[in-house]
Amino acid sequence: MKRTPAAPGRVIEIDSVRIHVVETGAGPETVLLLHGFGASTFSWRTVAPLLAESHRVVALDFPGFGFSDRRSDINLGAEAQAARALAILDQLGIARAVVAGHSMGGGIAQRLTLLAPERVSDLVLVASVDAGITPPWQRPAARGAPVSTAVMRLVGRFPWLVRRLTRRSLRRIVFDPAHVTEAVVDGYVAPLLFTGTAQCVGRMARDALGVPVAKLAQISAPTLVVDGERDRVVPPAVTARLAAVIPGARHVVIPRAGHLVPEEQPAAFVEAIGTFLAANREG
């Protein structure tokens, strides 16, 4: 029998919800890393050590993913997840942080910044969804559109199928399919096989219904919007529109990268953040 992988970090309880957190580095500023849909702290495995050379870095698994809770009574909507990320900062005694969110995590980062602007020194949105619009699958007319929980349960019974679908999906969203090694597939698949993941996916769609759009024009934190030149999930044209809505936001497109920018081009990604932060500190 294959062993359940060990969590790389520690668990923090927020209102009785167990949240897995990975911490590294000890710089004067903190970078909070928020992962995307179907991902976990694993997504930041290469970037976190690079950022930790000059920053304290905190990455978390949102409930429903990674090594965090999958209880049926947890609200998995974006606003609730943003509030939990803020509570993590409270628990760790972090007054302000650079908040970086990838894909779904970018939408949560936008809401966190609006929820507590005084806690976000800088905002980095990576191949990010736009929390200022209502995606088709969250509109009332599309209540039946998300993949049903029943189907997800069926898939969850067959690990080989989860692995095959994950490998195929990852290869479709990266610039170079060679990036998707078996080790990368392992890192993504292992948490997806944890009991309760399938049910959480269904509940996320439900909890997203009725959540108001974010008023992005009210974001005051200096903002960097990053995308990969070959991102098929959130194309650069989409992130360019996102950057145009947020006052003063800068838009950077990284060559030879798809949707998984921090994994595909970690050095270029960290350099973009470093240049952005340095300019903000000089100003």
Secondary structure, 3 states (H helix, E strand, C coil): CCCCCCCCCEEEEECCEEEEEEEECCCCCEEEEECCCCCCHHHHCCHHHHHCCCCEEEEECCCCCCCCCCCCCCCCCHHHHHHHHHHHHHHCCCCCEEEEEECHHHHHHHHHHHHCHHHEEEEEEECCCCCCCCCHHHCHHHCCCCCCHHHHHHHHCCHHHHHHHHHHHHHHHCCCHHHCCHHHHHHHHHHHCCCCHHHHHHHHHHHHCCCCCCCHHHCCCCEEEEEECCCCCCCHHHHHHHHHHCCCCEEEEECCCCCCHHHHCHHHHHHHHHHHHHHHHHC
